[in-house]
Amino acid sequence: GRKGETVKSLEKDSGAKIELDKASGKLEIHGKKDARDKAVSLLLSEVSYAKVAGEDGEILKGEKREAVADAPPPTKLWVKDREAGRVIGRGGETVKDIMEKSSADIKVQKVEEMRSLGVEEREIKLFGSEEQQKEALA
């Protein structure tokens, strides 16, 4: 969330310390076992997919996502920066809902990257099979 609001809220509600590596998307949860368990439970309610670290990590939520060698290239869309919030939704709920319903992965360009390129539109990429990408667009 904005300025780490979601992580702060999860830490407060669970009593655990949560460290997020934004580059990789990996989380580390520290604290007593009951606090860590509570944090995991709260985190799983916020995401559409999660697995334990490692190549063969246990999937905690969602379905295993295989990299498909012959997958089609991503569908690319551009939206005006001021309209990107409608695609993302409050707390990312709109984009999470679309990903869950379509099984496509969606990546929305960060506003900082858009600005560094000197453009006023944000790129949205849809990953998955042709059917998944079409479903995400529907």
N, C-alpha and C positions, 0 to 999 in steps of 0.2 A: 504494500500500500504506500501511499504518499508518505515520505519522510519516515518510513519504517513503522507506520501506525499499526499495521496488522501484526507485525512481529512483537511490538511493544504490548499490544493487547493480549496476544497469546502468552507472552511471558508473564504478564500480570495475572491472567486467569489460571495459569498452570503452576506458577512458582518455579518454572525451569528457565534456564538461560538459553536463548536460541541465537546461533551465529549463522548468518547467511553469506555464502560466497556468490555474489551477483553474477560473476562471470560464468560459473559452472551451474548455478542453480542449486548447489548442494547445501544442505542444512546440517548443522551439528547441534545436538540438544544436550545440555549439561544440567546436572542437578540430581536430586534424590530420585530413585526409581519411580515412585508414585507421581512425582512432578513430571518426569520425562514421559511416562505413559499418558498422562493427562495432556501434555503438549502434543504428542503424536495424535491422539484422538481429535484434539481441536484442529490440528493442521490438516488432517484427512477430511474434515468437514469443509475445508476451504479450497481443496484442489480436486481436479478430475483424474489425476494420475500421480502415483507415488510408488517408489520402490526403495528397498534397502540398498545402500551403496555396494558396488562390486559388480562384476560381470554377470554373476548368477544370483544377484540380490533378489530376495523375496519381494513380490509385487504386493503392496499393501492396499492399493486401490487402482481400479482401471484394468485394462487388458494389456497384455504384452504387446509392445509396438516393435515390430520387426522392420529393420531397414530393408527396403525392397530394391534390389538392384535395377529392375526394369520399371521402377516407379516413374510416372510422368513428371516433367518439371513442375515446379510450383506455379500456381496461378498467381499473378501479381495484379494488385489493384492499388490505386492511389486515391486518397481522400484528403480533402482540405484539413489542415491541422485542427481547426476549430471544430470539425465534425468527427474527429477520431474518437472523442470521448463517447459518442453514441455507439460506435462499433465496440469499444472496449467495455463500456458499462461501469456502473459503480462497483468498485472493488474487483473489476475484471469479470463480473458475473455474466455479462452478455456474451463475451468471447468464450468463456468457459462453457456456457450453455450450448453455443454453436458447436464447439469442439466435441462435447459429449454426445450431442444428437447426430453429428455427421461422422464422427471418428476421424476427422481431419485435424491436423495440427495447424495452428494459426500463429503467425509471428507479426506483430505490429511494430513498425520502426519506432525507436525511441525518439522523443522530441529533440533531444540533444544532438542526435545524429542527423536528423532532418535539418536542423538549424546550421550545423557545421558544414553541410553541403550547400547551404544558401538557397534552399527551396522552401516552398510553403505548403507542400503536400507530403503526407506520410505514406510510405509504402506498406502494404499489407500482403503477406505471402500466405497462400493456402497450400499445405502439403498433404499428400495422401494419394489414393487412387483417383482416377477420373471421377468415379461415382461419389467418392467422399468429398472431393473438391466441389462438384456440382451441388451436392446436398448442403454444403456449407454456404454456398451462394444463394440457395433457395430462401 
